[in-house]
């Protein structure tokens, strides 16, 4: 393991230099990795492992959209694509990548196929951490671990195809075989991780639920909506409000932060922008930190997990979700965003080519 200094704290991480793909392939050469679920994380992880010459199969309900997607992605029914229970039987490592609600529903079926020596792999600590709510308690004799890519399955796949890696955490809940660590790290490399950092199931799910509700999705949408509305209330056009709120951030500034850090970005913008950002960032921190503290407390208490289970298990969940997404989609903020995106040069070029093809 490499030791890296993260802001004064030294952590152990696993890099692809010290744990190359060839080593991962050697460890996994006698394994059959069964991807159960082909929705959010499933496609990226399955395709990356397949391209890395890991023996991977997919378990999915037949005659579903996800089954058809797996076929379109080159998985062959009866060879590398099976009904879920058959894949569970064949797999020596079960990658349990269904939604949290679906994991609860399918757990009795999965459990009966977890014979000694197999491994149960997650990409989220939810089911194990909140097992009093989920009922997911693995049997004895089975390795239990996770690799949690820090991004969507789509991003994992895109970055893999670009020759890059998406950083992932890993954790071991149970080492029944004595091989859990080499198995989990090999899988982390095989799915396309940039580097791997160690955590535990509890910390993974607490940080994940906080991040999703916070800066990754919930808080950023709230901040976008607030600034956009203030600009509109003060007479700015939708185009100007959107560009100053979202487009400049995502297309110009965040790539610079990703490459070099916030301090570098501050140092390479106008002095007026520097002064304003330095004067105001602590006020935003102080205003939002109590909200984040409340959020973390809600996650740690199990309130957020129970709400997710209760909501996502309802038979009309999809219909209610569409109503909420429609509110976002049809808001002026994101209608303006749709128009702005269509004006990006690369999208105009694509549309022009499509027009030529139609004609």
C-alpha positions as CSV (number, residue, x, y, z in Angstrom):
1,X,0.0,0.0,0.0
2,X,1.1,3.6,-0.7
3,X,1.0,6.1,2.1
4,X,-0.4,9.5,1.0
5,X,-0.6,12.7,3.0
6,X,-4.2,14.1,2.7
7,X,-4.1,17.6,4.3
8,X,-1.9,16.5,7.1
9,X,-3.5,13.0,7.6
10,X,-1.6,10.1,6.3
11,X,-3.8,7.4,4.7
12,X,-3.0,4.0,3.1
13,X,-4.2,3.7,-0.5
14,X,-3.9,1.1,-3.2
15,X,-2.8,2.4,-6.6
16,X,-2.8,0.6,-10.0
17,X,1.0,0.9,-10.1
18,X,1.5,-1.2,-7.0
19,X,-1.5,-3.5,-7.8
20,X,-1.5,-3.8,-11.6
21,X,-4.3,-5.3,-13.6
22,X,-2.2,-8.5,-14.3
23,X,-2.1,-9.2,-10.5
24,X,-5.9,-8.7,-10.3
25,X,-6.4,-11.0,-13.2
26,X,-4.3,-13.7,-11.6
27,X,-6.3,-13.5,-8.3
28,X,-9.6,-13.6,-10.2
29,X,-8.7,-16.2,-12.8
30,X,-10.7,-19.0,-11.1
31,X,-13.6,-16.9,-10.1
32,X,-17.0,-16.4,-11.8
33,X,-18.1,-12.8,-11.0
34,X,-21.9,-12.7,-11.2
35,X,-23.3,-9.1,-11.6
36,X,-26.8,-9.2,-10.1
37,X,-28.7,-6.2,-11.4
38,X,-28.0,-4.3,-14.6
39,X,-29.2,-0.8,-13.8
40,X,-27.0,2.0,-12.3
41,X,-23.7,0.4,-11.4
42,X,-24.1,-2.9,-13.1
43,X,-23.4,-2.1,-16.7
44,X,-20.2,-0.1,-16.0
45,X,-18.8,-2.6,-13.6
46,X,-19.7,-5.6,-15.8
47,X,-18.3,-4.1,-19.0
48,X,-15.1,-2.9,-17.4
49,X,-14.5,-6.3,-15.9
50,X,-15.2,-8.1,-19.2
51,X,-12.8,-5.8,-21.0
52,X,-10.2,-6.6,-18.3
53,X,-10.6,-10.3,-19.1
54,X,-12.4,-11.2,-15.9
55,X,-14.9,-14.1,-16.2
56,X,-18.1,-12.1,-15.6
57,X,-21.7,-13.0,-16.1
58,X,-24.9,-11.0,-15.6
59,X,-28.0,-12.1,-13.7
60,X,-31.1,-10.2,-14.7
61,X,-34.9,-10.8,-15.0
62,X,-35.7,-12.0,-18.5
63,X,-37.9,-9.8,-20.7
64,X,-36.9,-6.6,-18.9
65,X,-35.4,-3.5,-20.2
66,X,-32.2,-4.3,-18.3
67,X,-32.1,-7.8,-19.9
68,X,-32.4,-6.2,-23.3
69,X,-29.7,-3.7,-22.5
70,X,-27.3,-6.4,-21.4
71,X,-27.9,-8.2,-24.7
72,X,-27.3,-5.0,-26.6
73,X,-24.0,-4.7,-24.6
74,X,-22.9,-8.1,-25.9
75,X,-23.8,-10.4,-23.0
76,X,-25.2,-13.7,-24.5
77,X,-28.2,-15.4,-23.1
78,X,-27.3,-18.9,-21.8
79,X,-23.6,-18.1,-22.0
80,X,-22.9,-14.8,-20.1
81,X,-26.4,-13.7,-19.3
82,X,-28.8,-15.7,-17.1
83,X,-31.9,-15.4,-15.0
84,X,-30.9,-14.1,-11.6
85,X,-31.2,-17.4,-9.7
86,X,-29.0,-19.3,-12.3
87,X,-26.4,-16.5,-12.1
88,X,-26.4,-16.8,-8.3
89,X,-25.8,-20.5,-8.6
90,X,-22.9,-20.1,-11.1
91,X,-21.2,-17.1,-9.4
92,X,-18.3,-17.5,-6.9
93,X,-18.4,-13.7,-6.3
94,X,-21.9,-12.2,-6.2
95,X,-21.9,-8.5,-7.0
96,X,-25.1,-7.4,-5.5
97,X,-25.8,-4.2,-7.5
98,X,-29.6,-3.9,-7.3
99,X,-31.2,-0.8,-5.7
100,X,-31.4,-0.9,-1.9
101,X,-35.1,-1.6,-2.0
102,X,-34.7,-4.4,-4.6
103,X,-31.8,-5.9,-2.5
104,X,-34.2,-6.3,0.4
105,X,-36.8,-8.0,-1.8
106,X,-34.4,-10.4,-3.4
107,X,-32.3,-11.2,-0.3
108,X,-34.0,-14.5,0.6
109,X,-33.2,-15.8,-2.9
110,X,-29.6,-14.6,-2.8
111,X,-28.9,-15.9,0.7
112,X,-29.7,-19.5,-0.2
113,X,-27.0,-19.5,-2.9
114,X,-24.3,-18.0,-0.6
115,X,-22.5,-21.3,0.1
116,X,-19.2,-21.4,2.0
117,X,-16.2,-20.0,0.1
118,X,-18.2,-17.6,-2.0
119,X,-18.0,-13.8,-1.7
120,X,-20.8,-11.2,-1.4
121,X,-19.8,-7.9,-3.0
122,X,-21.6,-4.6,-2.5
123,X,-21.0,-1.1,-3.9
124,X,-22.8,0.5,-1.0
125,X,-22.8,-0.1,2.7
126,X,-26.6,0.4,3.1
127,X,-27.9,-3.2,3.3
128,X,-25.3,-4.4,5.8
129,X,-25.2,-1.2,8.0
130,X,-28.9,-0.9,8.3
131,X,-29.5,-4.7,8.5
132,X,-32.2,-4.2,11.2
133,X,-34.2,-2.4,8.6
134,X,-33.1,-4.4,5.6
135,X,-32.8,-7.9,7.0
136,X,-29.6,-8.5,5.1
137,X,-27.4,-10.7,7.4
138,X,-24.9,-12.8,5.4
139,X,-24.4,-16.5,6.4
140,X,-21.2,-17.8,7.9
141,X,-18.4,-19.0,5.6
142,X,-18.8,-16.2,3.1
143,X,-16.5,-13.2,2.4
144,X,-18.4,-9.9,2.5
145,X,-16.9,-6.7,1.2
146,X,-17.5,-3.7,-0.9
147,X,-16.0,-1.5,-3.6
148,X,-17.8,1.8,-3.9
149,X,-16.8,3.9,-7.0
150,X,-17.1,7.6,-6.2
151,X,-19.4,8.3,-9.1
152,X,-22.1,6.9,-11.3
153,X,-21.7,3.7,-13.3
154,X,-21.9,5.8,-16.4
155,X,-18.9,7.9,-15.2
156,X,-17.0,4.7,-14.3
157,X,-17.4,3.4,-17.8
158,X,-16.7,6.6,-19.6
159,X,-13.5,7.2,-17.6
160,X,-12.4,3.6,-18.2
161,X,-12.8,4.0,-22.0
162,X,-10.7,7.2,-21.7
163,X,-7.9,5.3,-20.0
164,X,-8.7,7.0,-16.7
165,X,-9.9,5.7,-13.4
166,X,-12.7,6.7,-11.0
167,X,-11.5,6.6,-7.3
168,X,-13.2,4.0,-5.1
169,X,-13.4,3.1,-1.5
170,X,-13.2,-0.5,-0.3
171,X,-14.2,-2.2,2.9
172,X,-14.2,-5.7,4.4
173,X,-17.1,-6.7,6.6
174,X,-16.3,-10.4,6.9
175,X,-13.1,-12.4,5.9
176,X,-14.3,-16.0,6.0
177,X,-11.8,-17.4,3.5
178,X,-8.6,-15.5,4.5
179,X,-8.7,-14.1,0.9
180,X,-11.2,-11.3,1.3
181,X,-8.6,-8.5,1.0
182,X,-6.9,-9.8,-2.2
183,X,-10.3,-10.5,-3.7
184,X,-11.8,-7.1,-3.0
185,X,-8.7,-5.1,-4.1
186,X,-8.5,-7.2,-7.3
187,X,-12.1,-6.4,-8.0
188,X,-11.6,-2.8,-7.3
189,X,-8.8,-2.7,-9.9
190,X,-10.9,-4.8,-12.4
191,X,-13.9,-2.5,-12.3
192,X,-11.7,0.5,-13.2
193,X,-10.8,2.3,-10.0
194,X,-8.2,5.0,-10.1
195,X,-7.0,4.3,-6.6
196,X,-8.7,2.6,-3.7
197,X,-9.0,4.0,-0.2
198,X,-10.0,2.0,2.9
199,X,-13.2,2.6,4.8
200,X,-15.8,0.5,6.6
201,X,-19.4,-0.2,5.7
202,X,-20.8,2.2,8.2
203,X,-18.6,5.1,7.2
204,X,-19.2,4.4,3.5
205,X,-23.0,4.7,3.8
206,X,-22.9,7.6,6.2
207,X,-20.6,9.6,3.9
208,X,-22.5,8.5,0.8
209,X,-26.0,9.4,2.0
210,X,-24.7,12.7,3.3
211,X,-22.9,13.5,0.0
212,X,-25.9,12.7,-2.2
213,X,-28.2,14.8,-0.1
214,X,-25.5,17.5,0.3
215,X,-23.0,18.9,-2.1
216,X,-23.2,16.2,-4.8
217,X,-26.9,16.6,-5.5
218,X,-29.3,18.0,-3.0
219,X,-27.4,21.1,-1.7
220,X,-26.1,22.0,-5.2
221,X,-29.6,22.0,-6.7
222,X,-30.8,24.1,-3.8
223,X,-28.0,26.6,-4.3
224,X,-28.5,26.7,-8.0
225,X,-32.2,27.4,-7.6
226,X,-31.7,30.1,-5.0
227,X,-29.1,32.1,-7.0
228,X,-31.0,31.7,-10.2
229,X,-34.2,33.0,-8.6
230,X,-32.4,36.0,-7.1
231,X,-30.9,37.0,-10.4
232,X,-34.3,36.6,-12.2
233,X,-36.1,38.6,-9.5
234,X,-33.6,41.4,-10.2
235,X,-34.4,41.5,-13.9
236,X,-31.7,39.3,-15.3
237,X,-32.6,37.1,-18.3
238,X,-32.9,33.3,-18.1
239,X,-29.8,32.9,-20.2
240,X,-27.8,35.3,-18.1
241,X,-29.0,33.8,-14.8
242,X,-28.3,30.2,-16.0
243,X,-24.9,31.0,-17.4
244,X,-23.8,32.8,-14.2
245,X,-25.3,30.1,-11.9
246,X,-24.6,26.8,-13.7
247,X,-22.9,26.9,-17.0
248,X,-19.8,28.8,-16.0
249,X,-19.4,26.6,-12.9
250,X,-19.7,23.3,-14.7
251,X,-18.1,24.1,-18.0
252,X,-15.3,26.4,-17.0
253,X,-14.5,26.5,-13.3
254,X,-15.1,23.0,-11.9
255,X,-12.7,21.4,-14.5
256,X,-10.0,23.8,-13.2
257,X,-10.8,22.9,-9.6
258,X,-10.6,19.2,-10.5
259,X,-7.3,19.6,-12.2
260,X,-5.5,21.9,-9.7
261,X,-7.7,22.7,-6.6
262,X,-9.8,25.6,-5.5
263,X,-6.8,27.7,-4.4
264,X,-5.3,27.5,-7.9
265,X,-8.6,28.4,-9.5
266,X,-8.9,31.4,-7.1
267,X,-5.3,32.5,-8.0
268,X,-6.1,32.3,-11.7
269,X,-9.3,34.4,-11.9
270,X,-9.8,38.1,-11.8
271,X,-8.8,40.1,-8.7
272,X,-12.4,41.2,-8.3
273,X,-13.6,37.6,-8.4
274,X,-10.8,36.6,-5.9
275,X,-11.8,39.3,-3.5
276,X,-15.5,38.5,-3.6
277,X,-15.0,34.7,-3.2
278,X,-12.6,35.1,-0.3
279,X,-15.0,37.5,1.4
280,X,-18.1,35.4,1.0
281,X,-17.1,31.7,1.2
282,X,-17.0,31.6,5.0
283,X,-20.4,33.1,5.2
284,X,-21.8,30.3,3.1
285,X,-19.9,27.8,5.1
286,X,-21.3,29.2,8.4
287,X,-24.8,29.4,7.0
288,X,-24.9,25.8,5.7
289,X,-22.8,23.9,8.2
290,X,-25.7,23.6,10.7
291,X,-27.8,22.1,7.9
292,X,-25.1,19.6,7.1
293,X,-24.8,18.7,10.8
294,X,-28.6,18.1,10.9
295,X,-28.3,16.0,7.7
296,X,-25.5,13.8,9.1
297,X,-27.4,13.2,12.3
298,X,-30.5,12.1,10.3
299,X,-28.3,9.7,8.3
300,X,-26.6,8.3,11.4
301,X,-29.9,7.8,13.2
302,X,-31.3,5.6,10.4
303,X,-34.0,8.1,9.6
304,X,-32.8,8.7,6.0
305,X,-32.4,5.0,5.3
306,X,-35.9,4.2,6.7
307,X,-37.4,7.0,4.6
308,X,-35.6,5.6,1.5
309,X,-36.9,2.1,2.2
310,X,-40.4,3.2,2.9
311,X,-40.6,5.4,-0.2
312,X,-38.8,3.3,-2.7
313,X,-40.8,0.1,-1.8
314,X,-44.1,1.6,-2.6
315,X,-45.9,0.2,-5.7
316,X,-46.4,3.7,-7.1
317,X,-42.9,4.9,-6.4
318,X,-42.0,5.3,-10.1
319,X,-45.1,7.4,-10.7
320,X,-44.4,9.7,-7.7
321,X,-40.8,10.0,-8.7
322,X,-41.7,11.1,-12.2
323,X,-43.9,13.9,-10.7
324,X,-40.9,15.2,-8.7
325,X,-38.5,14.9,-11.6
326,X,-41.0,16.7,-13.8
327,X,-41.1,19.6,-11.4
328,X,-37.3,19.9,-11.8
329,X,-37.3,19.3,-15.6
330,X,-40.0,21.9,-16.3
331,X,-38.7,24.6,-13.9
332,X,-37.4,27.7,-15.7
333,X,-33.9,27.0,-14.4
334,X,-33.5,23.7,-16.2
335,X,-35.6,24.7,-19.2
336,X,-33.0,27.5,-19.6
337,X,-30.3,24.9,-19.1
338,X,-31.7,22.8,-21.9
339,X,-31.7,25.8,-24.3
340,X,-28.1,26.8,-23.2
341,X,-26.8,23.2,-23.8
342,X,-28.3,23.2,-27.3
343,X,-26.2,26.2,-28.1
344,X,-22.9,24.7,-27.2
345,X,-20.8,24.3,-30.3
346,X,-20.4,20.6,-30.1
347,X,-24.2,20.1,-29.8
348,X,-24.9,22.4,-32.8
349,X,-22.4,20.4,-34.8
350,X,-24.1,17.2,-33.8
351,X,-27.5,18.6,-34.8
352,X,-26.1,19.8,-38.1
353,X,-24.8,16.3,-38.9
354,X,-28.1,14.8,-37.9
355,X,-29.9,17.3,-40.2
356,X,-27.7,16.3,-43.1
357,X,-28.4,12.6,-42.4
358,X,-32.1,13.2,-42.4
359,X,-31.9,15.1,-45.6
